[in-house]
Amino acid sequence: MSESEIDETARRVGFEAMKLLLQVAWADHGIAIEEARTVLTLAKDRCLSDDQMDELAACLAGKRRLPPPDMGLLRWHRDEVLALVMQLLAADRSIAEEEEAIVDEIRALLGS
């Protein structure tokens, strides 16, 4: 696999993970500024394309429907995805009981 193919795979995994984080962030029907900042920072860290960043920003602003993540792909990157979910949930410096339930659901979806 060439370096450009590896970069594209990493970018795709990153984008799918960000789509999952959007679902988590909007789970309570609202999004805190800290959550939005965290999603965008994590997305930038994964070198997403400008189009992908634009789509995430529109979803965070409530201007676009939330796209479903490719859970099949994310299962192959379970530990990384769970670490990203925990970073998002800790963005407001506390993890509520409901958020712990979300983590349990994501763990189940990704396979234990």
C-alpha positions as CSV (number, residue, x, y, z in Angstrom):
1,M,0.0,0.0,0.0
2,S,1.5,3.4,-1.0
3,E,1.8,6.3,1.3
4,S,-1.0,8.2,-0.5
5,E,-3.3,5.1,0.0
6,I,-2.4,5.0,3.7
7,D,-3.2,8.7,4.0
8,E,-6.5,8.3,2.2
9,T,-7.5,5.4,4.4
10,A,-6.5,7.3,7.6
11,R,-8.6,10.3,6.3
12,R,-11.6,8.0,5.6
13,V,-11.4,6.4,9.1
14,G,-11.0,9.9,10.6
15,F,-14.1,11.2,8.7
16,E,-16.2,8.2,9.7
17,A,-15.1,8.6,13.3
18,M,-16.0,12.3,13.2
19,K,-19.5,11.3,11.9
20,L,-19.9,9.1,14.9
21,L,-18.8,12.0,17.2
22,L,-21.4,14.2,15.6
23,Q,-24.0,11.6,16.6
24,V,-22.7,11.6,20.1
25,A,-22.5,15.3,20.4
26,W,-26.1,15.8,19.2
27,A,-27.5,12.9,21.3
28,D,-29.0,15.4,23.8
29,H,-30.5,17.5,20.9
30,G,-28.0,20.3,21.4
31,I,-24.3,20.8,21.1
32,A,-22.1,22.7,23.6
33,I,-19.4,25.0,22.2
34,E,-16.7,22.9,23.8
35,E,-18.1,19.8,22.0
36,A,-18.1,21.6,18.6
37,R,-14.6,22.9,19.2
38,T,-13.4,19.4,20.1
39,V,-15.0,17.8,17.0
40,L,-13.3,20.4,14.8
41,T,-10.0,20.1,16.5
42,L,-10.0,16.3,16.3
43,A,-11.1,16.5,12.6
44,K,-8.2,18.9,11.8
45,D,-5.8,16.5,13.6
46,R,-6.9,13.8,11.2
47,C,-6.2,16.0,8.2
48,L,-9.7,15.8,6.7
49,S,-10.3,17.4,3.4
50,D,-11.8,20.9,3.0
51,D,-15.1,19.3,1.8
52,Q,-15.2,17.0,4.8
53,M,-14.5,19.9,7.2
54,D,-17.2,21.9,5.6
55,E,-19.7,19.0,6.0
56,L,-18.8,18.6,9.7
57,A,-19.1,22.4,10.3
58,A,-22.6,22.4,8.6
59,C,-23.7,19.4,10.8
60,L,-22.4,21.1,13.9
61,A,-24.3,24.2,13.1
62,G,-27.5,22.2,12.5
63,K,-27.6,23.1,8.8
64,R,-27.2,19.6,7.5
65,R,-28.6,16.2,8.5
66,L,-26.2,14.0,10.5
67,P,-24.7,11.4,8.2
68,P,-24.5,7.9,9.6
69,P,-21.0,6.6,10.2
70,D,-19.6,3.4,8.6
71,M,-19.6,1.2,11.7
72,G,-18.1,-1.7,9.7
73,L,-15.0,0.4,9.0
74,L,-14.9,1.8,12.5
75,R,-14.9,-1.7,14.0
76,W,-11.4,-2.2,12.6
77,H,-10.3,0.9,14.6
78,R,-12.2,0.3,17.8
79,D,-9.6,1.5,20.3
80,E,-8.9,4.7,18.4
81,V,-12.7,5.4,18.0
82,L,-13.4,4.8,21.7
83,A,-10.5,7.1,22.6
84,L,-12.0,9.9,20.4
85,V,-15.5,9.4,21.9
86,M,-14.0,9.8,25.4
87,Q,-12.2,12.9,24.4
88,L,-15.4,14.4,23.1
89,L,-17.4,13.4,26.2
90,A,-14.7,14.9,28.5
91,A,-14.7,18.2,26.5
92,D,-17.1,19.8,29.1
93,R,-14.9,18.3,31.9
94,S,-17.5,15.8,33.1
95,I,-19.1,12.6,31.9
96,A,-22.7,12.3,32.8
97,E,-24.5,9.0,33.4
98,E,-26.3,9.3,30.1
99,E,-23.0,9.7,28.3
100,E,-21.6,6.6,30.0
101,A,-24.6,4.8,28.5
102,I,-23.7,6.1,25.1
103,V,-20.1,4.8,25.5
104,D,-21.5,1.4,26.4
105,E,-23.7,1.4,23.3
106,I,-20.8,2.4,21.1
107,R,-18.7,-0.3,22.6
108,A,-21.4,-2.8,21.7
109,L,-21.8,-1.5,18.2
110,L,-18.0,-1.7,17.7
111,G,-17.8,-5.2,19.1
112,S,-16.4,-6.0,22.5
